[in-house]
Amino acid sequence: MKTLYALSLLISASNLAYANNNTLQLEDVFTLEYANQLDITKDGKTVYFVRNRMDIKTDRKIGNIWTVDYKTRHMQPLTSGVHMDYSPKLSPDGSRLAFISNRDGSQQIYMKWLKTGAVSKISNLTNTPKALKWSPDAKQLVFTMFVPTAATAPISLPGKPEGASWAEPANYIDDVYYRADGAGYSKKGFDQLFLIDANGGNAKQLTFDEFNNGGEVSFSKDKKALYFSANRHENYLLKPTNTEIYKLNLTTLAITAVTDRNGPDQRPTVSPNGRYLAYVGYDDKQTNYENSQLYLHDLSSGKTRSLTADLDRSVANITWSGNSKGIYFSYADQGKTVLAYQPRSGKRKVITEQIGSVSFGRPYSGGDFTVSEDNDIAFTLADTQRPADVAAIKRGKAQRLTSLNDNALGHKQLARVEELWLKSSHDQLPIQAWVAYPPGFDSSKKYPLILEIHGGPVANYGPHFSAEVQLFAAKGNVVLYMNPRGSDSYGKEFAQTIHHNYPSNDFDDLMTGVDALIAKGFIDESKLFVTGGSGGGVLTAWIIGHTDRFAAAVVAKPVINWISFVLTADYYPFFADYWFPGKPWDHIEHYMQRSPISYVGKVKTPTMLLTGEADYRTPISETEQFYQALKLQGVDTAMVRIPDASHGITSRPSNLMTKVAYIQWWFDKHSK
């Protein structure tokens, strides 16, 4: 009898271990992969892409360049190694592939000869190259690189004896932008355009003035000029969105403006026949959101017109068709990323709504696509069950070309994700949401609910893979994520409902979602939890200042005090002018009315704060304010500080694990 009892315990333990192994675990983060940065051959037969994976020994994302054959779906590596190879760019003649790599310890440009397989580093640069672009004759590459300028301190201390050890000298700062999230304190200097021979050699600097020049560029048909976007206005430091399209003469290096209006003009792209320039932009009205439109500029007549004035969505990436008759572009629509084709004249058509997000941690929309000369299309394909793969459309038919995560996820029980539409309790505004159900979900049982809120605030979640959502669901939680008012992908009016009005009735939208799930009968109302990062952290802090219905909250990288935020964040000229009616000292009441710190006296919810110590977008001083205020109020409070992490906390895989583990631990601790 004892033997049978012991055997039954062993079998039960074995089944439990199998069940745990059969759902997504924290350490599985290191098994996941995703594709991005696509390029396609002229004939559409081969797609080049970056295959990203997480290296468990270095705790870093690793990227290598692979190809996949459209017909056979055969994959093969072009590069390998524990480093980042990225930004693959096929030469116009298809014989070579340029890319950037950190394989020798610094970011440099490399070249691979596709017939021979030979690889060579062709640059020896002092800073990181960005935005590679081939010249039309395949002889040269243009790129952007930061060029430092001399920084001299106004003070030099006298009297230091030879060999003496004094304190490090003071750092003198007088720049408007003196630190940037993810980059730290800035060096003096500017981004400039460079040209390098495709066979290597010294790079030639093309721009020299004190503006940030570069980004995406496009050559003229005759190869004598290139177009780029920059803010070269006198007041560019305090008006950061006012970029124009410029033309750079490659012989004289003279720069002339192509556009001239108040607003961002970006992504210049010359048509293959050289007659037209397409770009993206909008008229700046100092609102929190405007739709970016697709513009067509006739290079002969100088006439410009919008091709998407009737589209209430924001145009993102653009690519000309091979015959110059139209432009492919992507845009976000109701949480999905759509690829459309817009003729120079005529009706646009949707090509696919399946472009998959290349976001990894949370279910943000986005994705990549590329178009061949014959108008064959490759794009990233993803859904709630898989990170981004490579897919292609040939002769109107779409098919998946890779299955990068079948080995990692094929045997896992993942959360089923269901779309949900609601009407806000505030004004019946339609709100889109998604519910992730834990593996083995049984509607007759009761489950904890985690409300997970996106950042931005003008951004959007959608039906995309999310490691964080899946990990929470694997622990037995129902996870609700939503696009409350202010999110993009629903049109201009929807996004502008929070203009100078954030947070506000987005609170009602979110509570409507919580109430809708409770009404379904499978939520344990004593185990309601809420979390979110950045803009989602703002809303989480706002929520607990306006209701005590949640058993616990985790506020990640938040803004708590809009006045201190505007005066400490890295991009402060933008925040002050676009998110508020004016400077803090002129509108103190407005700033404080929208600040979660103003409602801290009402908070009763046990609250954990979680922020990167190197976060310069929502500086950790915001977190510290709320932590100390909650302590003064006697609220059960903890603070988790992620060393060396910027606003993108989860850029290192172990930090994603840390974030999820701490949030889940805090919620478990406060489960009744």
Secondary structure as UniProt FT lines:
FT   HELIX           2..21
FT   HELIX           26..31
FT   STRAND          33..40
FT   TURN            42..43
FT   STRAND          46..55
FT   TURN            56..59
FT   STRAND          60..69
FT   TURN            70..72
FT   STRAND          75..77
FT   STRAND          84..90
FT   TURN            92..93
FT   STRAND          96..101
FT   TURN            103..104
FT   STRAND          108..113
FT   TURN            114..116
FT   STRAND          119..121
FT   STRAND          129..134
FT   TURN            136..137
FT   STRAND          140..148
FT   TURN            162..163
FT   STRAND          179..180
FT   TURN            181..183
FT   STRAND          184..185
FT   STRAND          189..197
FT   TURN            198..199
FT   STRAND          204..205
FT   STRAND          213..219
FT   TURN            221..222
FT   STRAND          225..230
FT   TURN            234..238
FT   TURN            240..241
FT   STRAND          244..249
FT   TURN            250..252
FT   STRAND          255..257
FT   STRAND          265..270
FT   TURN            272..273
FT   STRAND          276..281
FT   STRAND          293..298
FT   TURN            299..301
FT   STRAND          304..306
FT   TURN            309..310
FT   STRAND          315..320
FT   TURN            322..323
FT   STRAND          326..333
FT   TURN            334..335
FT   STRAND          336..343
FT   STRAND          349..355
FT   STRAND          369..371
FT   TURN            373..374
FT   STRAND          377..383
FT   TURN            384..385
FT   STRAND          386..394
FT   TURN            395..396
FT   STRAND          397..400
FT   TURN            404..405
FT   HELIX           406..409
FT   TURN            410..411
FT   STRAND          416..423
FT   TURN            425..427
FT   STRAND          430..437
FT   TURN            439..440
FT   TURN            443..444
FT   STRAND          447..453
FT   HELIX           467..474
FT   TURN            475..476
FT   STRAND          478..483
FT   TURN            485..486
FT   HELIX           492..495
FT   HELIX           496..498
FT   TURN            499..500
FT   HELIX           506..519
FT   TURN            520..521
FT   STRAND          523..533
FT   HELIX           535..544
FT   TURN            545..546
FT   STRAND          552..556
FT   HELIX           562..566
FT   TURN            567..568
FT   TURN            570..571
FT   HELIX           572..578
FT   HELIX           584..586
FT   HELIX           588..593
FT   HELIX           596..602
FT   STRAND          607..612
FT   TURN            613..614
FT   TURN            616..619
FT   HELIX           620..632
FT   TURN            633..634
FT   STRAND          637..642
FT   TURN            643..644
FT   HELIX           649..651
FT   HELIX           653..669
//
